[in-house]
């Protein structure tokens, strides 16, 4: 997914609605990012892609700047992908409420718990990566999907346990 977002960013496109329903896996194991219906092209002279005051996206995966109707750039997709990663490893989204506006409020003003608080098997490096992706301030996130990819490639998968042998 980060590779797809990097390719989109290279073309000057911000998706603005990254969520599990827009991520598909083909029969050959390829990941596809779908539904660019809310995507916007980046202006050539700046990273601003959405007019202030416009709110688009899905509440559970919305970046703080989306929730406040601020201008968006590639870092909003990094945030939303961080929420997808969070859900993948923690088994739940970071914020839960009955009303979408309450979830948006939480994205804007509340800090998420570490994913490892819900799943103790999550390595601390993964906790740190996801929480950086979900930083409230865009300047504190990865600046681009390419920068995120570099960090993802540095993560080492946990060593596999040898298969148990039954006598």
C-alpha positions as CSV (number, residue, x, y, z in Angstrom):
1,X,0.0,0.0,0.0
2,X,2.8,2.4,0.8
3,X,4.3,1.6,-2.6
4,X,1.0,2.5,-4.3
5,X,0.8,5.7,-2.3
6,X,4.4,6.5,-3.3
7,X,3.5,6.0,-7.0
8,X,0.4,8.2,-6.6
9,X,2.4,10.9,-4.8
10,X,5.0,10.8,-7.6
11,X,2.1,11.5,-10.0
12,X,1.0,14.3,-7.7
13,X,-2.1,12.5,-6.4
14,X,-3.3,12.4,-2.8
15,X,-5.9,9.6,-2.2
16,X,-7.7,11.2,0.8
17,X,-9.7,8.0,1.7
18,X,-7.2,5.2,2.6
19,X,-9.1,2.5,4.6
20,X,-9.3,-1.3,4.5
21,X,-12.3,-1.2,2.1
22,X,-10.1,0.5,-0.5
23,X,-7.3,-1.9,-0.2
24,X,-7.6,-5.2,-2.2
25,X,-5.5,-8.3,-2.5
26,X,-5.4,-10.1,-5.9
27,X,-5.4,-13.9,-6.2
28,X,-1.6,-13.6,-6.9
29,X,-1.0,-11.7,-3.7
30,X,-0.7,-8.2,-5.2
31,X,-2.0,-5.3,-3.2
32,X,-4.2,-2.8,-5.1
33,X,-5.4,0.6,-3.8
34,X,-8.9,1.2,-5.0
35,X,-11.4,4.1,-5.2
36,X,-9.6,7.3,-6.1
37,X,-13.0,9.1,-6.1
38,X,-11.9,11.6,-3.5
39,X,-8.3,11.9,-4.8
40,X,-6.9,15.3,-5.7
41,X,-4.0,16.5,-7.7
42,X,-1.3,18.5,-5.9
43,X,-0.9,22.0,-7.2
44,X,2.4,22.5,-9.0
45,X,3.5,25.4,-6.8
46,X,2.6,23.9,-3.4
47,X,1.7,20.7,-1.5
48,X,-1.8,22.1,-0.7
49,X,-4.4,19.8,-2.3
50,X,-7.7,20.6,-0.6
51,X,-9.4,23.9,0.1
52,X,-9.6,24.9,3.7
53,X,-13.1,24.2,5.1
54,X,-13.6,21.0,3.1
55,X,-14.0,17.7,5.0
56,X,-13.7,14.5,3.0
57,X,-12.8,10.9,4.0
58,X,-14.0,8.2,6.4
59,X,-14.1,9.2,10.1
60,X,-12.3,6.1,11.4
61,X,-9.3,6.7,9.1
62,X,-9.4,10.5,8.8
63,X,-6.3,12.6,9.6
64,X,-6.6,15.4,12.1
65,X,-6.2,18.0,9.3
66,X,-9.0,16.3,7.4
67,X,-11.2,16.5,10.5
68,X,-10.5,20.2,10.9
69,X,-11.2,20.9,7.2
70,X,-7.6,22.1,6.7
71,X,-5.5,21.9,3.6
72,X,-4.1,18.4,2.9
73,X,-1.0,16.9,1.4
74,X,0.6,13.5,1.1
75,X,1.0,13.2,4.8
76,X,-2.7,12.8,5.2
77,X,-2.5,9.5,3.4
78,X,0.4,8.5,5.6
79,X,-1.8,9.1,8.7
80,X,-4.7,7.1,7.3
81,X,-2.4,4.2,6.4
82,X,-1.1,4.4,10.0
83,X,-4.6,3.9,11.2
84,X,-4.9,0.9,8.8
85,X,-1.7,-0.5,10.2
86,X,-2.9,0.1,13.7
87,X,-6.1,-1.8,13.1
88,X,-4.1,-4.6,11.4
89,X,-1.8,-5.2,14.4
90,X,-4.0,-4.2,17.3
91,X,-7.3,-5.8,16.0
92,X,-9.2,-2.5,16.4
93,X,-9.1,1.1,15.2
94,X,-7.4,3.5,17.7
95,X,-10.5,5.5,18.4
96,X,-14.1,4.2,19.0
97,X,-17.3,6.2,19.4
98,X,-20.9,5.9,18.4
99,X,-20.9,9.1,16.4
100,X,-18.5,9.8,13.5
101,X,-18.0,13.4,14.7
102,X,-16.8,12.0,18.1
103,X,-14.3,9.8,16.2
104,X,-13.1,12.8,14.2
105,X,-12.7,14.8,17.5
106,X,-10.6,12.0,18.9
107,X,-8.3,12.0,15.8
108,X,-7.9,15.7,16.2
109,X,-7.4,16.0,20.0
110,X,-6.6,12.6,21.6
111,X,-3.4,10.5,21.5
112,X,-3.9,6.9,20.5
113,X,-2.7,4.2,22.8
114,X,0.3,2.1,21.6
115,X,-1.0,-0.8,19.5
116,X,1.0,-3.1,21.8
117,X,-1.4,-2.2,24.6
118,X,-4.0,-4.2,22.6
119,X,-1.6,-6.8,21.2
120,X,1.5,-7.5,23.3
121,X,3.1,-9.3,20.4
122,X,3.5,-6.0,18.5
123,X,7.3,-5.0,18.6
124,X,8.2,-1.6,20.0
125,X,9.7,-0.6,16.6
126,X,6.2,-1.2,15.0
127,X,4.5,0.8,17.8
128,X,6.9,3.7,17.1
129,X,6.5,3.5,13.4
130,X,2.6,3.5,13.5
131,X,2.5,6.3,16.1
132,X,4.8,8.4,14.0
133,X,2.5,7.8,11.0
134,X,-0.3,9.0,13.2
135,X,1.3,12.1,14.6
136,X,-1.2,14.8,15.2
137,X,1.0,17.4,13.4
138,X,1.7,16.5,9.7
139,X,5.3,17.9,10.2
140,X,5.9,15.1,12.7
141,X,4.9,12.3,10.3
142,X,6.9,10.8,7.5
143,X,7.1,13.6,4.9
144,X,6.2,11.3,2.0
145,X,5.1,7.7,1.2
146,X,8.7,7.2,-0.1
147,X,10.2,8.2,3.3
148,X,7.7,5.8,5.0
149,X,8.8,3.0,2.6
150,X,12.4,3.5,3.6
151,X,11.5,3.0,7.2
152,X,9.3,0.0,6.5
153,X,12.1,-1.7,4.7
154,X,14.3,-1.3,7.7
155,X,11.9,-3.3,9.9
156,X,13.1,-6.9,10.4
157,X,10.4,-9.6,10.6
158,X,10.6,-11.5,13.9
159,X,12.6,-14.7,13.8
160,X,10.4,-17.6,13.1
161,X,10.2,-20.2,15.8
162,X,11.4,-23.7,14.7
163,X,8.6,-26.1,14.2
164,X,7.9,-28.2,17.2
165,X,8.6,-31.9,16.9
166,X,6.2,-34.2,18.5
167,X,7.7,-37.6,19.6
